[in-house]
Amino acid sequence: MTAYLIDLDGTFFYHGTNDLAPMSMDIVKNVKRNGGKLYFITARKEDNDPPSLNLKATRDALNLLSVDYELIVEDVPSPRVLVNDEGAVAVNVSTDEGILSRTSDELGHSIHNALAGLIWVNARFDEPGDADDFVQTILVANSLLKSGGFEHADIVKSFRSTPPITMNQSKLSPSGIDSRINGSDKLYKGQICKILSSSDPLYRAKDGVSDGAAMRTLGIAAFFVNDFKSLVHAAYEIAAVTHASVEAKLSSVLTALRYRQIFMGDHFATPITLRNQLVRATTLLGLKESARFFLERVALAASITSQISSPTEQLIQLARNVGIDHICWSTPVSATFWSFHGEHRFRRWFQGAKYKNILIEKTRAANHGAAIKIDASTYKTTCRQQDIEHLKKIGEYDEFLECHAYHYGQWIDIDTFFSIAVSMLAAKNGLSGVYLDLRDDLSVFNVDISAFANAFADRLVNRKTWNYSNYVFYRD
C-alpha cells in the first residue's frame, strides 16, 4: 500500500480556489484503484484568510466531489521535504497545470525522443516509399502548429502537396507515399491515393479500414497534451480525412491517447487505464455498437500486456491474438499496448527480413530453445477469419482487398508497427540503446526535430505570446 501526499493549492485545486486542476480526479481514482491512501497537505488553516478557503470550506468542497481521502494536513509551508527510510518519490509540478504536468524542458525532451525514435525506425528501412509514417507525422504536426489547431483544408492540402521534407537529400512524393509498390510495376491504391485523385479542398474519405491513420498522431498528442476532449476530436477528425471507418478513426484516437500519457509523464498509466481512456473517448464521441469490435481487440491487448511482463512474450502473444496486419484494429493496437514495457534496446527486434517478419534471437533469459520468427502465419486463423467477417459486416472487405490483397496474409506491417511502438518507447524509456545510430540517422531527413519539440513545448507554456514564425523546422 502506498501513501500519496498531494498538495491542495495549485496542484489538486487551482491556486486560491476550490476548483479542480487538470487530471485531479483521475489521480484520485487511480490511487484508490491501486489500493493507495490519499493525504492532502496545504498551507490552509481553520482560521484561514480568506475564510472561503478555510478547512471547513475545503472539506465541504472535497465531500461534494466525493473524494475519498484520509486526512488534510494543515498549515504546512513550502518548500516541503520528505525524509523516509522505506522509499520516497517526489514529483514537482507547475502551478495550476495539473498533477501530471511537466516542465517545458521535460515535455520537449519527450517529444524530441519520440520523433527521434520514429526517424530511427524509418532509417532502418531506408526506402522513400516507407517514409510515410514519418512524413505524415510531420505534416500533421506542422499543420496543427501553423493553424493553431485542426484546420481541415490545411490537412488536405498538406497531404496532397509535395512535402518540404527530403530523405537523403531527395524530394519525396506527397505524403511520403511511393506510387509504385516496393519498386514493382504495381500501383499503390491506398487511402492517400484517393485523396490525391480528388480536388475537393475539404475531402473526407468514404472508406478505409487500414492502419495509416494511427501512425501519424504524435503531433496531435503534443499539441493537445493538456486537453483530453480536444485531442479526441482532433485525432478522430484528422483520421476521417483519409479513413472513414469508425475503427480506423478510433485507432488514431488510441495512439494519440497513449502518446499523451507518455508526454504528460503519467506515472499511473497502465494498459488498463489506457483502455479506460479509450472507452471514455468513445462515449465522448457518441459511439456505441459501432465501437464494440475495436474495443474488444483493445481489451484483449490490454489483458495480454497486463498479465505478461516479458516484452518478447508480449510481442508473441499480441502477434498471435491481435495481429500485426495492415488493419486498424491490428497493428496500431498491438504496437500501442506493447509500448508499456521497459526495454530500450530496440535493435534486438530488427533481425528479420525487412517488410516480412520479426526474428527474435535466443537470449539467456528467454525460455525458448531457438530463435522465434513472427510473420503473417503467427496470427491465429480464427482471428483472421473474425477480421474478414467484420470487414464484410461493415462493408469494407472488397475495398480493403482491392488495396491490400497483394500483401494481406503474406507479410506483417512491420514498419508501421515499429514506427508506432519504438517512437512511444523512445519517448518513455529513452534513446540510450540506439544512441550511436542517431548521429547518422537524424541526417536522413532535413527535419529539425528539436525545433518541432521546442515549438510544442513552448506553445504549451507561452500560448499568448507564442508565434509559429519564430521556428525553422526544415534544414536547407
Secondary structure, DSSP 8 states (H G I E B T S, - for coil): --EEEEETBTTTB-TTSSSB-TTHHHHHHHHHHTT-EEEEE-S--TT-SSGGGSHHHHHHHHHHTT---SEEE-S--SS-----SS--------TTS-TT---HHHHHHHHHHHHHHHHHHHHHH--GGG-HHHHHHHHHHHHHHHHTS--HHHHHHHHHS--S-EETTEE--GGG--SBGGGSS-B--SHHHHHHT---TT---S---SSGGGGG-HHHHHHTTT-HHHHHHHHHHHHHHH--SHHHHHHHHHHHHHHHHHHHT-TT--HHHHHHHHHHHHHHTT-SGGGHHHHHHHHHHHHHHHH---HHHHHHHHHHHT--SSSTTTHHHHHHHGGGS----GGGG--S-TTT-EEE---TT-S-SS-EEE-GGGS-HHHHHHHHHHHHHTT-HHHHHHHHTTTTTTS--HHHHHHHHHHHHHHHH-SGGGHHHHHHHTTSB-B-HHHHHHHHHHHHH-TTT--GGG---B--
